């Protein structure tokens, strides 16, 4: 298996897309009794947009290119690998982040909290 892509993750952290940046401004807040998220987290051969280690929850912000060319097949392969590692993938359309970033962030936190109760 390929080594985690630490250098790529570091580069991506410095170059977030606009919807990733908006969502990170909400998820990075350390709120009492709320799960902690990392941005552009390297795991195995992949870099996850956001990751909550304790909940084993990956959050991917999907822009329009996720529907083009070979990208759907690549996303499916990636999702399968992550699921085999016990990681749940939650995909959020970038348009939803632009429409109501607070609602998206709140929904992600609730999902992480539900997973922590298991």
Phi, psi and omega in degrees: 000146180292150177291150176305148186269067183297317181295318178297318179300318179299316179296316181295326177298328179277349186227054179296147173288162180306314179292326176296318180299313180301314181293322179297325179300332178272315186287337183284346180295129180269095182263147180302138177058026178243149180293154180260136179243149172248153176252147179047063184266124179280130174215123184055225182274011187236160172240122182268140179303308178219148182212133172252108185298310184298322181272351184052052183238121175258137177242124179244127175268115185260117172272184183299331183293345180292348179258004187255147171054229182274359186299318178302320179292320178295319178296319179296318178297315179297314180300318179298314180299315181296318178298323178295337177270001181083019181257128176275139179251127176242115182261131181240123175296137179304325180299324178294322178297315179294324183290314183202080185298325180295317179295320178297312180298318179298318179296321178295316178299317179298317178298317178297317179297320178298318179293328180290336180285346183288000000 
